[in-house]
Amino acid sequence: MCSHGVLNRPGNLWLMSLFDATEVRPPAPCSRCGEMIHASSLFCPQCGQSSVRPKPPPSAEKNLPAPEATATPEPEVYAPPSTTGWLRRSLSLGKKPEAPAAEDAQVPVTYDQETLPMSLFDIEQAEALAQDTAPRQAQVASTFTLIFDDGSVVTVGEAPGVMGVKPVVEGDTVLRVFLDDPTDTVAPEHCEFGSDNGVFWVRDVKTVNGTVVEEPGSPALQCIPYDKYFVVRGSRVGLGSLFFTLQ
């Protein structure tokens, strides 16, 4: 008979307590730290390793010293010669670098052209100098022919003047074109004329009968006194009852 009162007969199972198990199985060493663990303990009291599902022992590689870090060389950045020349000129503000000693005197050594900073004033001076030195073509003075309806022809140039029935007086400082008007519709000083950049113009001086400009294919235009009107060749201009064609 066992301690619990059950006969130890064939076919009967023993009821064992935890105390009996410790007596049956002796303490075993921990698979991790080697500490002796009793049969009734589920964990190692030293390292906490489970006695039911033990983990493998730590690898010996963890105790090895860490390999020394090797410095990786930085890759060289290639810059074209034109780029480096531009940077050198920008940083040196246009100063020419000193020429290194040439190993072979027969081989010519070329360097970047000297670049000097220029202000807006320098640029304007350079443009003005280029215009002054440029060959100029001789400009021919423009002439204008006034053909009146009565057949009379008057040729004038670019100099300003005045037209009317006032006769020309010797010593007169004004270029005057005398008009013979039997109808008495033209004033003594009827209109002024001149030329700007080769274009003929007329200006009424506030006359009674006025000045009319009629361009080809356009209706007649009454001139406002003291306003300048440009006239193209082939146009008709009326001063009172007199008309002329500009050629």
trRosetta pair geometry for C-beta under 8 A, 3 or more apart (Angstrom, degrees):
i j d omega theta_ij theta_ji phi_ij phi_ji
1 5 6.3 -9 -176 -139 116 34
1 6 7.1 150 -153 73 71 26
1 7 5.5 -46 -97 -99 70 56
1 8 6.8 -164 -92 -4 16 84
2 5 7.2 -57 71 12 71 17
2 6 5.4 -6 38 58 111 78
2 7 7.8 -179 2 -106 79 8
2 8 5.8 106 -44 -55 90 100
2 14 6.1 129 -74 -134 162 98
2 15 7.7 161 96 47 151 76
4 15 5.5 -32 36 66 167 116
6 12 6.3 -176 159 167 109 135
6 14 7.1 166 83 -122 129 52
6 15 6.5 101 9 12 148 102
7 12 6.4 117 84 13 73 171
8 12 6.7 -150 -138 74 29 124
8 14 7.2 11 -109 -82 90 101
9 12 4.9 74 59 1 77 122
16 20 4.1 -124 -164 87 92 138
16 21 6.1 108 139 -56 122 77
16 24 7.4 -5 -162 -21 150 139
17 20 4.9 106 52 4 67 99
17 21 7.4 -121 104 -7 42 85
18 21 5.5 -47 -151 29 39 114
18 22 6.8 39 153 -19 65 99
18 40 5.2 73 177 -113 111 118
19 22 6.1 -52 -156 31 33 108
19 23 6.8 28 149 -15 62 107
20 23 5.7 -61 -155 38 36 111
20 24 6.3 35 150 -22 70 105
21 24 5.6 -54 -146 35 35 109
21 25 6.2 -13 170 22 73 101
21 39 5.4 -145 133 122 95 134
21 40 6.7 122 83 -73 114 81
22 25 7.0 -69 -130 61 26 72
22 38 6.0 -5 -128 -178 114 104
22 39 4.8 -177 -104 48 60 111
22 40 5.4 -35 -68 -26 112 104
24 39 7.7 35 66 -49 77 180
25 28 7.6 -31 160 -33 104 105
25 39 4.3 115 82 -97 108 142
26 39 7.5 137 100 -41 7 111
27 36 4.4 55 139 173 131 102
27 37 6.0 169 -161 76 90 33
27 38 5.0 -48 -98 -94 99 45
27 39 6.8 -121 -89 -31 48 69
28 36 7.2 159 83 -149 19 64
28 37 5.9 -26 66 58 70 89
28 39 7.6 79 -1 -81 94 70
28 51 7.7 124 68 -145 115 118
29 34 5.1 -19 -174 -154 117 52
29 35 7.0 140 -154 71 66 22
29 36 5.8 -45 -94 -92 57 56
29 37 7.3 98 -156 9 12 84
30 33 5.0 10 88 50 134 74
30 34 5.8 -47 58 6 84 10
30 35 4.6 22 2 49 125 74
30 36 7.6 -105 -17 -54 79 11
30 37 5.6 97 -68 -30 80 116
30 44 4.2 48 -108 -108 136 138
30 46 6.6 -132 0 46 160 114
30 47 6.5 142 155 35 156 112
30 49 5.3 118 -166 55 113 134
30 51 7.7 -90 -114 -87 74 88
30 54 7.9 168 -167 -127 67 128
31 49 6.5 -152 55 155 79 151
31 54 4.5 76 40 167 136 151
31 55 7.9 176 92 66 116 47
31 56 7.9 -77 139 -135 122 29
31 57 6.4 -123 149 -59 80 90
32 44 6.6 -135 46 7 113 163
32 47 5.1 -120 102 82 129 151
32 49 4.1 173 8 -67 135 150
32 54 7.0 -156 -35 -165 95 105
32 55 6.8 39 -80 67 120 89
32 57 5.8 168 -120 -108 52 70
32 58 7.5 66 -153 -14 88 84
33 44 6.4 141 35 158 112 152
33 46 5.0 -125 87 101 152 129
33 47 4.3 151 -23 -20 133 131
33 49 6.9 -176 4 -7 92 129
35 44 5.5 113 66 -166 120 109
35 45 6.7 -124 139 56 147 76
35 46 3.9 153 -35 2 159 137
35 47 7.1 168 11 2 127 90
37 41 5.0 -123 -173 74 90 125
37 44 5.5 -82 -81 -103 123 69
37 45 7.5 161 -109 1 80 81
37 51 5.5 -170 135 -85 155 134
38 41 4.7 96 59 -6 82 104
41 44 7.5 94 133 -90 129 28
41 45 6.9 -66 -156 -38 151 92
41 51 6.4 98 104 -5 77 147
42 50 6.7 -22 158 -147 79 73
42 51 5.7 -149 -164 40 32 102
42 52 6.1 -8 -155 -24 88 106
43 48 5.5 -15 179 -153 120 49
43 49 6.8 153 -160 74 68 35
43 50 5.8 -38 -103 -100 74 48
43 51 6.6 -143 -82 -6 21 88
44 47 5.1 7 95 50 132 75
44 48 6.0 -50 64 7 85 9
44 49 4.2 29 7 44 127 84
44 50 7.9 -81 -4 -35 84 13
44 51 6.9 131 -49 -55 72 91
49 54 5.7 33 167 -134 110 86
49 55 6.5 -121 -138 31 95 90
50 53 5.0 6 104 59 136 66
50 54 5.8 -157 79 -84 71 46
50 55 7.3 86 34 -17 93 80
51 54 6.5 12 -124 -64 27 98
58 62 6.0 -58 169 27 111 138
59 62 5.7 111 76 -13 82 93
60 63 6.0 -51 -169 32 56 110
60 64 7.5 71 138 -37 70 92
61 64 5.4 -37 -162 6 50 119
79 83 4.9 -114 180 81 96 126
79 84 5.2 106 119 -53 123 97
80 83 4.8 96 61 3 83 102
80 84 7.3 -158 92 -2 45 85
81 84 5.9 -59 -148 41 36 107
81 85 6.2 38 155 -22 69 106
82 85 5.7 -55 -148 36 31 113
82 86 6.5 32 155 -19 65 104
83 86 5.8 -55 -151 34 32 109
83 87 6.4 28 153 -15 66 105
84 87 5.7 -54 -146 39 35 110
84 88 6.1 37 154 -22 67 105
85 88 5.7 -54 -146 35 31 111
85 89 6.4 28 157 -16 65 104
85 112 4.6 152 -163 -72 120 139
86 89 5.9 -56 -149 37 31 108
86 90 6.3 29 154 -19 65 107
87 90 5.7 -56 -146 37 32 110
87 91 6.1 23 161 -13 68 109
88 91 6.1 -59 -142 40 28 103
88 92 6.0 5 166 1 65 116
88 97 6.4 -32 167 -42 133 129
88 112 7.3 150 78 23 119 152
89 92 6.3 -69 -137 51 25 95
89 94 6.2 36 -170 -94 86 39
89 112 6.2 -113 -61 129 117 150
89 115 5.1 49 -169 36 130 130
90 93 7.8 22 178 -71 28 38
92 95 4.2 -103 155 48 110 95
92 97 6.9 -158 -41 -67 172 81
93 117 6.6 -38 -173 -27 87 119
94 114 6.4 66 174 178 82 72
94 115 4.4 -117 -123 92 88 68
94 116 4.8 120 169 -98 151 34
94 117 5.8 -141 -18 -25 145 72
95 114 7.8 -21 -156 -140 19 95
96 111 6.8 77 -163 133 101 138
96 112 7.6 -168 -128 77 77 81
96 114 4.7 -51 -61 -93 109 100
97 111 7.0 -150 58 -157 89 129
97 112 7.9 61 18 39 101 104
99 102 7.8 -19 155 -40 109 90
99 109 6.4 117 -162 111 117 137
99 111 6.2 -100 -95 -54 96 141
100 109 7.8 -140 62 -162 77 156
102 105 6.1 115 99 -93 121 45
102 107 6.8 -165 -174 72 122 89
102 109 5.0 -138 -88 -33 121 133
103 107 7.9 10 67 42 78 125
104 107 4.5 61 87 9 111 106
112 115 7.7 -37 143 -15 110 101
118 122 4.3 -124 -163 86 89 135
118 123 5.8 104 140 -55 122 83
118 126 7.8 -13 -161 -14 144 138
119 122 5.0 104 52 5 70 100
119 123 7.3 -130 100 -3 41 87
120 123 5.6 -52 -149 35 37 113
120 124 6.4 36 153 -18 67 104
121 124 5.8 -54 -149 36 32 110
121 125 6.4 32 153 -19 65 106
122 125 5.7 -55 -148 37 32 112
122 126 6.3 33 153 -20 65 105
123 126 5.7 -54 -149 35 32 111
123 127 6.5 30 153 -17 65 104
124 127 5.8 -53 -148 37 33 110
124 128 6.3 32 154 -18 66 106
125 128 5.7 -55 -146 38 32 110
125 129 6.2 32 155 -19 65 106
126 129 5.7 -54 -146 36 31 111
126 130 6.4 32 154 -20 64 105
127 130 5.7 -54 -148 35 32 111
127 131 6.5 31 154 -17 65 105
128 131 5.7 -55 -150 37 33 110
128 132 6.4 32 153 -20 66 106
129 132 5.7 -54 -145 36 33 110
129 133 6.2 19 160 -9 67 110
130 133 6.2 -62 -142 44 28 101
130 134 6.4 42 155 -39 63 102
131 134 5.7 -44 -147 15 31 118
141 157 5.8 4 152 -160 123 115
141 158 5.7 -117 -163 -5 97 120
142 157 7.1 131 86 -162 56 63
142 158 5.6 91 56 -68 87 101
142 195 5.8 -172 75 -170 125 157
142 198 4.6 139 -49 -130 149 73
143 155 5.9 8 178 -176 113 103
143 156 7.2 163 -157 86 67 36
143 157 5.4 -41 -104 -103 72 65
144 155 7.2 161 83 -153 43 57
144 156 5.4 -19 63 65 94 85
144 157 7.6 158 18 -105 79 16
144 195 7.1 178 -21 -77 127 122
144 200 5.0 85 -97 -82 157 135
144 233 7.8 -147 -131 -96 91 93
144 246 6.1 -26 -171 -158 112 94
144 247 7.3 138 -168 72 61 46
145 153 6.3 -15 -171 -167 99 102
145 154 7.5 152 -159 81 51 43
145 155 5.2 -22 -103 -100 70 80
145 246 7.5 131 74 -162 54 45
145 247 4.2 -31 69 71 106 99
146 153 7.0 152 79 -158 55 50
146 154 4.5 -13 59 63 108 93
146 155 7.5 -168 19 -78 74 30
146 156 6.8 31 -12 2 112 106
146 177 7.8 45 47 -166 154 158
146 244 4.4 19 -178 160 93 146
146 245 7.5 148 -157 67 48 40
146 246 6.4 -21 -101 -100 66 60
146 247 7.8 -174 -76 25 20 80
147 153 5.5 -11 -104 -106 67 83
147 244 6.0 148 71 -163 37 83
147 245 4.8 -23 63 56 99 93
147 247 6.0 41 -10 -5 114 122
148 151 6.9 -31 80 39 82 23
148 152 4.6 5 43 60 123 87
148 153 7.4 -148 14 -74 79 35
148 154 7.5 51 -25 1 105 100
148 179 8.0 154 -100 -133 149 98
148 242 6.4 -26 -148 -174 115 102
148 243 7.1 136 -149 88 64 45
148 244 4.5 -45 -88 -94 61 92
149 242 7.2 -161 26 -155 106 59
149 243 5.2 55 -31 64 118 90
149 244 7.3 -120 -20 -85 68 46
150 242 8.0 -45 -9 -133 109 95
152 180 7.8 122 -29 31 162 108
154 177 5.7 71 -174 -147 156 125
154 244 7.7 -35 36 -138 106 155
156 159 7.5 -119 -180 58 91 78
156 161 6.5 -125 -143 27 134 136
156 175 7.6 110 -140 152 109 134
156 177 7.0 -58 -72 -68 125 132
156 193 6.9 59 113 108 166 132
157 195 7.4 -90 142 7 49 140
158 194 7.3 40 178 -173 52 70
158 195 4.1 -89 -134 58 70 131
158 198 7.8 -48 -101 -90 116 43
159 175 5.5 114 119 -27 116 159
159 194 7.3 -83 135 -127 25 82
160 175 6.8 153 102 43 42 121
160 192 6.6 11 -176 178 105 104
160 193 6.8 174 -149 92 63 46
160 194 3.5 -18 -99 -90 84 117
160 195 7.9 -151 -72 16 64 60
161 174 6.6 121 -140 167 66 77
161 175 3.2 -80 -98 96 111 101
161 176 6.2 -165 -172 -73 106 25
161 177 6.1 90 128 -17 133 93
161 192 7.2 177 96 -153 34 67
161 193 5.8 -13 63 60 77 88
161 194 7.2 151 15 -74 56 71
162 174 5.9 -2 17 161 113 126
162 175 7.3 138 16 84 62 63
162 176 5.8 -20 67 -113 84 70
162 177 7.3 -160 96 26 38 78
162 189 5.1 -11 165 -149 135 97
162 190 7.8 146 176 46 85 55
162 191 7.2 176 -152 94 67 34
162 192 5.0 -38 -99 -102 77 67
162 193 7.3 159 -97 16 27 75
162 205 7.6 15 -140 -30 115 143
163 176 7.7 142 -95 -165 33 57
163 177 4.4 -23 -105 69 81 110
163 179 5.9 57 176 -30 94 120
163 189 7.9 115 76 -152 32 50
163 190 5.7 -46 98 56 79 101
163 191 5.6 -5 53 61 99 79
163 192 7.8 172 15 -97 73 19
163 193 6.4 41 -15 -9 108 119
163 239 6.5 -105 111 -86 124 167
164 176 7.6 -57 43 -159 86 98
164 177 7.9 109 18 76 47 69
164 178 7.7 -37 81 -123 49 44
164 179 6.3 -108 162 27 10 107
164 186 6.1 174 -146 153 58 102
164 187 5.6 -52 -136 96 117 65
164 188 4.8 59 149 146 135 28
164 189 4.4 -107 -19 -97 158 24
164 190 4.3 157 -94 -5 84 80
164 191 7.6 154 -60 21 85 51
165 178 7.1 54 -147 -160 30 71
165 179 5.6 -70 -79 72 60 82
165 180 7.5 94 -125 -109 87 23
165 181 5.3 -81 -83 25 122 111
165 186 5.1 128 -35 97 105 105
165 187 7.1 -161 19 116 98 20
165 188 5.6 -75 64 -106 79 46
165 190 7.6 73 -7 -33 74 110
166 176 6.8 -80 90 -163 99 137
166 178 7.2 -115 83 -112 44 82
166 188 3.8 64 -54 -174 101 89
166 189 5.9 -9 3 -55 134 71
167 178 5.6 28 -124 -115 47 134
168 172 6.3 -129 -165 25 67 143
168 176 5.0 171 -101 81 82 119
168 178 5.5 -95 -25 -40 90 119
169 172 4.6 106 67 -50 83 112
172 176 6.0 -15 119 -4 150 127
177 193 7.8 2 10 30 134 131
179 186 5.5 -70 95 135 132 166
179 190 7.4 -25 30 10 143 137
179 239 6.9 -75 -132 90 178 141
179 242 6.0 164 -177 83 133 175
181 184 6.3 141 121 -71 104 24
181 185 6.2 -128 178 44 133 67
181 186 4.1 176 -46 23 163 116
181 240 6.5 42 -145 79 145 147
181 241 7.1 126 -153 56 105 96
181 242 5.9 -94 -101 -37 101 126
183 186 7.9 86 69 -6 89 83
183 240 6.9 172 88 143 116 121
183 241 4.5 -6 69 41 157 148
183 242 8.0 -177 37 -43 119 81
185 209 4.9 45 -179 -40 91 169
185 240 3.0 149 123 -177 98 123
185 241 4.3 96 43 -4 150 94
185 242 7.4 172 75 -7 107 80
186 190 5.1 -53 -167 -67 83 143
186 207 7.9 -24 -155 -165 43 152
186 209 7.4 -74 -83 51 37 134
186 239 5.3 47 -115 133 105 104
186 240 4.3 -122 -66 12 62 141
186 241 7.6 -101 -40 35 86 70
186 242 5.8 -2 -61 13 129 123
187 190 4.4 142 51 -88 87 71
187 205 7.5 -131 86 70 144 104
187 207 4.3 -139 -12 -126 137 115
187 208 6.8 137 -67 15 111 85
187 209 7.7 -173 -31 30 90 93
187 240 7.6 163 -13 -50 65 122
189 192 8.0 18 173 -62 100 76
189 205 5.7 -20 121 58 96 157
190 204 7.5 -48 159 -135 65 70
190 205 6.9 156 155 34 18 102
190 207 5.3 12 -143 -69 68 155
190 211 6.9 127 154 -73 96 105
190 239 4.8 75 138 -164 150 121
190 240 7.0 -88 -131 -18 142 102
191 202 5.1 16 158 -175 133 102
191 203 6.2 158 -166 75 83 40
191 204 5.1 -43 -105 -98 97 48
191 205 6.2 -173 -103 -5 36 86
191 207 7.4 -70 -55 -12 75 132
191 211 4.8 77 -79 -83 138 147
191 223 7.8 63 -119 74 127 159
191 239 6.0 -123 4 -107 120 115
192 202 7.1 151 82 -160 49 53
192 203 4.6 -15 60 60 98 100
192 205 6.3 92 -19 -54 93 107
193 200 6.9 -8 -171 -171 103 91
193 201 6.8 165 -151 87 58 52
193 202 5.1 -20 -98 -102 82 69
193 203 7.5 -177 -75 18 37 74
194 200 7.7 165 93 -149 31 54
194 201 5.8 -17 66 59 74 95
195 198 6.4 10 176 -114 115 13
195 199 6.5 151 -157 68 71 35
195 200 5.6 -35 -98 -95 83 51
195 201 7.0 157 -98 13 30 83
196 199 5.6 -29 69 58 73 91
196 201 6.2 19 8 -9 103 131
196 230 7.5 -81 49 -101 111 109
199 230 5.1 2 148 -154 123 118
199 231 7.8 152 171 53 81 48
199 232 7.7 -36 -147 -91 95 58
200 230 7.2 122 82 -159 46 63
200 231 4.9 -47 95 64 99 96
200 233 7.7 97 18 -68 124 68
200 246 5.9 -164 73 -156 156 144
201 228 5.1 15 171 -176 136 97
201 229 6.2 157 -157 78 81 39
201 230 4.8 -45 -93 -97 93 54
201 231 6.4 156 -105 6 32 83
202 211 6.2 -145 137 163 127 147
202 213 6.8 171 52 -77 125 115
202 223 7.0 -87 104 -93 102 161
202 228 7.8 155 78 -152 29 57
202 229 5.7 -23 62 63 77 95
202 231 6.0 38 -2 -25 101 129
202 237 5.9 120 -21 -141 163 144
203 223 7.4 -174 -140 172 33 139
203 226 6.4 31 177 -139 110 25
203 227 6.6 -170 -134 81 88 30
203 228 5.0 -37 -80 -97 111 60
203 229 7.0 157 -83 15 55 75
204 207 6.0 -106 -169 15 99 95
204 210 6.0 -6 -139 -153 154 60
204 211 3.9 -161 -79 16 108 118
204 223 4.5 144 -11 101 121 123
204 224 7.4 -178 49 97 119 22
204 225 5.0 -87 100 -107 101 56
204 226 7.3 -69 79 -26 66 37
204 227 7.7 7 38 44 88 71
205 225 6.8 40 176 -153 10 94
205 226 7.1 67 -119 -71 44 70
206 225 3.8 53 -77 -145 72 147
206 226 6.7 2 -40 -30 96 93
207 210 5.9 -175 75 -69 92 26
207 211 7.0 88 37 -34 123 84
207 225 7.7 168 11 -102 55 107
207 239 8.0 39 62 -160 166 81
207 240 7.6 -84 139 -59 140 90
209 239 7.8 87 94 169 113 46
209 240 4.1 66 92 -107 151 71
209 241 7.5 -54 174 -28 157 65
210 222 5.9 -3 159 -157 147 95
210 223 6.5 167 -178 52 94 81
210 225 8.0 -100 -119 -65 82 84
211 222 7.8 122 79 -159 48 53
211 223 4.4 -15 80 34 96 132
211 237 6.9 -8 -174 -175 97 94
211 238 6.8 161 -159 83 48 60
211 239 5.8 -8 -111 -101 83 67
212 220 5.0 0 -178 -177 119 114
212 221 6.8 146 -161 71 65 43
212 222 5.8 -34 -103 -98 78 53
212 223 6.9 -149 -88 -7 25 88
212 237 7.0 160 84 -159 57 46
212 238 3.9 3 53 50 106 110
213 220 7.3 149 77 -158 35 63
213 221 4.9 -26 66 63 86 100
213 223 6.1 80 -9 -59 103 102
213 229 5.3 -149 -21 137 158 145
213 231 5.9 -131 -142 -97 122 101
213 235 6.3 8 -172 163 85 133
213 236 7.8 155 -158 86 41 51
213 237 5.6 -10 -105 -108 66 78
213 238 8.0 -144 -62 22 28 74
214 218 6.9 -176 -166 84 57 81
214 219 7.3 -74 -130 156 88 27
214 220 4.3 -35 -85 -100 103 73
214 221 7.0 167 -81 13 48 72
214 235 6.3 165 84 -168 48 83
214 236 4.6 -11 62 63 105 95
214 237 7.6 -169 24 -76 72 33
214 238 7.3 44 -6 -13 109 104
215 218 4.3 25 67 39 94 124
215 221 7.8 17 -1 2 91 119
215 231 7.5 -165 -85 -145 89 64
215 232 6.0 55 -132 39 110 107
215 234 7.7 60 -158 95 64 88
215 235 4.6 -39 -105 -107 56 112
216 232 7.8 -82 15 86 95 117
216 234 5.0 -18 -34 129 127 118
216 235 6.5 -113 -22 -86 71 60
218 221 7.4 -6 132 -32 116 107
220 238 7.5 0 -147 12 127 129
221 229 7.3 172 104 -144 127 146
223 227 6.4 -164 -177 68 83 98
223 229 5.4 -105 -115 -15 110 142
224 227 4.2 41 76 11 98 134
231 235 4.9 -134 -168 65 92 141
231 237 6.3 -26 -119 -64 154 119
231 246 5.4 117 133 -3 123 164
232 235 5.5 104 63 -25 66 116
232 246 7.6 152 104 86 31 130
233 246 5.5 -122 -123 117 49 94
233 247 6.0 66 -158 -138 101 27
234 245 7.2 -16 -152 -174 28 100
234 246 6.9 -42 16 75 21 80
234 247 7.5 70 -67 -97 47 59
235 245 7.4 171 89 -148 32 62
235 246 5.4 7 57 34 78 114
236 243 5.5 7 -178 -175 108 115
236 244 7.2 168 -150 85 64 32
236 245 5.4 -34 -96 -95 73 70
236 246 7.8 -163 -86 4 24 79
237 243 6.8 159 81 -151 41 65
237 244 5.8 -16 59 60 91 80
237 245 8.0 163 17 -92 73 24
237 246 6.6 59 -9 -36 112 105
238 241 7.8 -27 -169 -140 102 11
238 242 7.0 153 -155 85 60 44
238 243 4.6 -27 -98 -95 76 87
239 242 5.1 -19 66 70 87 97
239 243 7.6 168 20 -84 64 37
239 244 7.9 8 6 4 105 97
